[in-house]
Amino acid sequence: MANGKRVTARDVAALVGVSPGTVSKALSGRGAVHPDTRERVLRAARELGLRTARTPLEPTPARDLTVGLVAQEPFGMRRTSPLLLGAMERFAEHDIAFLLCDGRGDPIREQHFAESLLRRRVNGILVAGSGGERLTRPPLRGAVGVPVVYTTSASTDPRDVSVVPDDRGGAEAAVRHLVATGRRHIACVLGPRREEAARVKVAAAREVLAEHGLALAVDPLHGPWSEEWGRQAAMRLVHGGVRLDGLVCGNDVIARGVTSALGTLGVSVPDDIGVMGFDNWAVMVEASRPRLSSVDLNLPDVGAVAADRMIEATLRGVAPRPGVTTVECDLVPRESTAVAPPGARV
């Protein structure tokens, strides 16, 4: 503005005759805004010089694009690395630069980085959640003016754009695999009851078993997402005399603890009990004896699809459709479940 005052969304709203909330939606590409209203807001923002970042719905030359990547998990962790590699490979194909920020699971630190990226006028922000144990997360505050895509953990705001693994579909595949390999007495050893990831797996197991006229052999066992919990749960089941021939574990760490304890107790895996992990974390599945069957979250694909959503908004000027996009998981069978006996089918 001519008087040197910093332009805000309220200034744009006053000029156009709409609410500041409508301005925010129009600038971010989030929510339902009539195309004519959106165009008026964008025009007014240009006239007033509102520059939190490049207007997200304007096509931009790829050489000018920079995307910020904010990760909740430290780089190098089992989920962050493959996801970011998938995203960065897709950005590189379009000559899009990226800035990496390590949120370390701290919401304050994450918000600080988001605001810092906006000051550097990035064209969009990709937020990589911790995933796995936490399937959803609250949205960023104040990330208005650029597209934001959430990945691994979906935003709790349905107006946001999120790309995540199909955790429920993966859990269903795990249970179907156990049924297909002849198991009929199946239990679940999961993380804390309060965690959505644990609840989703229980619901998936009950639904698939019901399709086959079956039910869980015992109420789901809940505890920490740890190897020690897997050992404790396995001992509790065996010492409790529960009739079992299949176990679905909340992650590969728990599954490794389960197989370790079963071996100590003289229970054969997979001859007596088949064990399914979840995540397909190479360090865990290969170190377990026997090697773990698991569900691969296809995180490089998740990262690539999230990057595609960002490219649509920044490079092509197309607002991504709000909501959650799921990427299919793959079941990876190994020795802990062996092969299906003759005649068994899902």
N, C-alpha and C positions, 0 to 999 in steps of 0.2 A: 504494500500500500504506500501511497505517496508520503504519508507522515512517518514512515519507518516502523509503524506498529506491525507486529507479527500477525499474519493472516491466520484465522482459525476457521473451523467448520461452521461456527456460529455466523461469521461474516458471510460465508457462502450461502448459508440458510436464509439469512436476512435478504440477500440480493435476489434469491430465487423465489422466496416465499414458501419455504418448506421447513420442516423441523430439522434440527441438527442431527437427529437420528437417521432421517432420510438421506442427508448428505453423507453420513458415515457409510450407510449401506451402498449408496451409489458409487462412492470412491473405492470401497473395498471389494465391490462385486458380490457382496453377501446380501441375502434376503431378497424379497420381492419388491422391485422398484419398476414402475412403468418406464419403458424405453425412452419416451419423450422427456420424462422427469429426469432420468439418468443423464440424458444428453444436455439438458439445461444446467444440471449440477456440474458436469464436467466442463462445460463452456464457462460457467461462472468461476470455477476454480482456476481455470487458465487465465481468465481476465484479471482476477485478484492476485494471482501469483501464489496460490496455495501449493507448496512443494514439499510435503512430507516425504514424498518419493514420486517417481514417475507414475502418472495416472495409470492404473492397472489395466484398463480396458482399451488402451491405445496400443496398437501394434508397434513393436520396437525393434530396431535392427539388432540381430543377435550379438554383434560385437559390442553393443552398449549394455548388455544385460548382465546383472550380477544378482545372484540369489544367496540369501543367508540360510545356513543350515544350523539349527539349534538342536542339540542332542541332550536328552535327559541323562542317559548313561554315558560314562566316560568312553572315549574312543578306544577301540580295541576290545570292548566287551562283546560277548557272543552275539548279541542282537544288533548292536549299533554298527559294527564294521560291515557285515554283509549288506545291510540295508543302505548305508551310505555309499558303498561301492556301486550298488545298482543304480542309485540316484545320480551319482557323479558321472558314471559312464554315459548315462542318457544326456546329462547336461553337456558333457564334452562333445557329444555328437552334434550338438547345435552351437558349439563355441560359446557356451554360457559360462561365465566365471562364477565362482562360489566362495563364500567365506564360512569357515567352520567355527562354531562356538560350542564349548563344553559346559552344559548346564549342571552336570553332576547331581541330578536329582533334586536340586535346590530351586524352588519356584522363584525366589527373589533373584537369584543369580540368572535364571532363565529370562526373567522379565528385564533385567538389566541389559542382557545381551540383545534382546529383541529391540529395545529402545536404542541401543547403540547402533544396531544394523540400520534402523530407520534414519538415524542421523547421517549415516553414510549413504543414504539414498539407494538402498537395495531395491530391486524391483519386485521381490517376493521373499517370503520366509517359509521354509520347510521345517516343521517341528517334528523331531523323531522322539516319540515317547519311549518309556521303558518296556512297554508291551509285556507279553508273557503273563505275569502275575496281575498287571493292571491293564485292563482292556480299554478303559476310558480315562479321560483327564479333563480338567477344566481348561477353557480356552485362554489364550494370552489376553492380557489387558492392554489396551492402547495400541494394538497393532493395526491401526486404521490407515487406509491409504494405499496398501499393497495387498495382493492376494496372500493368503496364508493356507497352507495345506498341512494337515496333521497326519502323521503316519505311525504305524505300530500300535499306538494308543489313540482311539478316536476321541475327538472333541465331544464334550457333553452338550454342546450347542448344536441342534440339528441344522442350523443355517450354515454351519461351517462345512468345509470340504475335508473329508478324512479317507485315507486308504489304509486298510488293515488286513492281516491274515484272517482267513475264515476259521476262527478257533472252534466254533461249534461244528462246522463241517469236518474239521480234522478230528475232533473227539468222536464224532459219529463213525468216521472211517476206522478209528482205532478199535471201537467196540465191534463193529461189523467184522473186522479182521479176526478178533478173538472168537466170535461166533463161527466164522467160516473155518477156523482151524479146530472146530469141534468142542470149544469151551461152552459150558452151560451154567457154571456157577462162578459168576464174575463179581468182583468187588472193586471199589475205587479208593485209592489212597491219594489224597489231594492236599493242597495248601489250605490256608485259613478259610474258615467258613464265610467270613466277611468279604473275601476277594471274589470279584465277579468272574474271574477266570475259573475258579473252583466251582462256582454255581453253574456256569455254562456247561462244564464237563459232566456234572451230575445230571443235568437235564438231558443232555445228549445221550448219555448212557441209558437212562430210564426209557427214553423214547425208542431207541434202537432195540433194546431188550424186549420191550412191550410188543414190537412188531413181530417178534419170534415167540411170543407167548411166555417170555421169561421176565424175571425181576432181579434186582441186585441181591446177591447172596447175603448181604449184611448192609446196614446203614453205612453211608460214606464215612471214611475216616479223615478227619481234618487236623492239620498241624502245620508247622513251618515248612517253607519250601527248601528243605534241607535233606542231605543224605542221612543224617542221624535220625530224622523223623521217619524216613523210609525204613530204616532198620527197626525202629521201635514198632512201627505199624505192622510190619511183617511178623515180628515176634508175637505181638498181641493177637493177630489173626490165627497163627499156628497154635499158640498155647491155649487160645480160646476154643479150639476144636471146630472152627468154622470150616465147612466143606467148600473148598475152592479149587478151581482149575484155571482161573484167569484173573489177572489184576491190571487195571488201568491206572496209571500213575500220572499225577499232575504235571510233572516235568521229568527230564532225564536224570536230574540230580536225585530226586526221590526214588526213581526206578533203580538207580544203581545201589542205593541203600537197601532197597527191597531184595534185589537179587543177591547181594552180599549176605544178608541175614538168612535168606532161605537156604543158601549153600551151607552156612554154618549149622543150620538146623537139620541138615540132611534131606531137604526138600529139593527135588530135581527141577531145574528150569531148563527146557520147557516141558519135560516129560510129565511132571506132576502139576506144575502151574506155569502158564504162559504169562509173560510180563511185557506190557506196553509202556514205553516212555512217551515223551512229548517234547518237541523242540528240535530233535535231531542234532544235538550239540555234539560235534565230533569227539571232543575231549572226553565226554561221558560215555557215549554209546560204544566207542572203540575200547575204552578202558574197562568196561564192565565184562564180567565173565558169567554167562555167555554175553556176546555182544547184543546190544539192545535193539529190538524193533522200536521204531519211533515214528513220529509225525513231523515232517519237515515243513516249516512255515513259509518256505520260499521267499525269504526276506529280500534277496536281490531283486526279485520280481516286484515285490511290494514297493521297494524304493524306486524302481523304474516307472511303475504306474503313477506313483506320487509325483515324480518328476514330470511325467507326461501332463498331469493336471496343471502343474505350474507352467509348463511350456505353453499350453493352450492359452493361459491367462496372460502371460507376459510377452511371448513372442508373437502369438496370433491374435491377441486382443479378444479372446472368447472367454466369457465368464464361466468357470467350471460349475457343473450342476452341484448344488449343495447336497449334503448327506454323506452316507458311508458307503464306500466301494470296498468289497471284500475280494481278496485274492485267494484262489484255491490252494489248499495244503496238499501235500503228497504223503502217502503212507510208505515207509521204507522198512520192509520186513527183514529181520535178521534172525540169529539163532535163538533169541529169547522167546520166540513164538513158534519157531520151526515152520513146517509146511502143513498145509491142510490135509487131514486124513482123507482117504477115498470117500467120495460121496458127500462130503461136507460142502455146504454152499450158503451164501448169505441171502 
